[in-house]
Amino acid sequence: MLEWYRTKARYESIMDDCEELILFCLENLKDKSIDVNSSLLKSSFERMTIPLVNSQNLIRLPMLNKV
């Protein structure tokens, strides 16, 4: 996805865009009187690198564990 999304930009750029998109969606839901947990609007995002995710076993893909 990074190859075509924004050429010559670092992955942090797409992280910024994703965070902004999520907040935009939450705000619009709230504006349409859809119940949104207000803590979501005030919370900060936790950015994780692939090595960190791997080191904490946060993603479990069964197909990778087959012997």
C-alpha positions as CSV (number, residue, x, y, z in Angstrom):
1,M,0.0,0.0,0.0
2,L,2.8,2.4,0.8
3,E,4.2,2.0,-2.7
4,W,1.2,3.7,-4.3
5,Y,-0.4,5.7,-1.5
6,R,2.1,8.5,-1.2
7,T,5.4,8.1,-3.1
8,K,8.5,9.2,-1.4
9,A,6.8,9.6,2.0
10,R,7.6,7.8,5.2
11,Y,5.1,5.4,6.8
12,E,4.4,7.9,9.5
13,S,2.5,9.9,6.9
14,I,0.0,7.2,6.4
15,M,-0.3,6.8,10.2
16,D,-1.1,10.5,10.4
17,D,-3.8,10.2,7.7
18,C,-5.3,7.1,9.4
19,E,-5.5,8.9,12.7
20,E,-7.1,11.9,11.1
21,L,-9.6,9.7,9.2
22,I,-10.6,7.9,12.4
23,L,-11.2,11.1,14.3
24,F,-13.1,12.6,11.3
25,C,-15.4,9.5,11.3
26,L,-15.9,9.7,15.0
27,E,-16.8,13.4,15.0
28,N,-19.2,12.8,12.1
29,L,-20.9,10.0,13.9
30,K,-21.2,12.2,17.0
31,D,-22.6,15.1,14.8
32,K,-25.3,12.7,13.5
33,S,-26.4,11.9,17.1
34,I,-24.9,8.4,17.0
35,D,-23.6,7.4,20.4
36,V,-19.8,7.7,20.4
37,N,-17.7,7.0,23.5
38,S,-16.3,10.5,24.2
39,S,-13.0,9.0,25.5
40,L,-12.3,7.9,21.9
41,L,-12.3,11.5,20.8
42,K,-9.8,12.5,23.5
43,S,-7.6,9.4,23.4
44,S,-4.2,9.4,21.7
45,F,-3.1,6.8,19.2
46,E,-0.4,4.3,20.1
47,R,2.0,3.9,17.2
48,M,3.7,0.6,16.9
49,T,6.4,-0.6,14.5
50,I,6.3,-4.0,12.9
51,P,9.3,-5.3,15.0
52,L,7.5,-4.2,18.2
53,V,4.3,-5.9,17.2
54,N,6.2,-9.1,16.4
55,S,8.1,-9.0,19.6
56,Q,4.9,-8.7,21.6
57,N,3.1,-11.4,19.6
58,L,0.2,-9.1,19.0
59,I,-0.6,-10.6,15.7
60,R,-1.2,-14.4,15.6
61,L,-1.4,-15.8,12.1
62,P,-2.1,-19.6,12.3
63,M,-0.9,-20.2,8.8
64,L,2.6,-19.0,9.9
65,N,2.8,-21.4,12.8
66,K,2.3,-24.6,10.8
67,V,5.2,-27.0,10.8
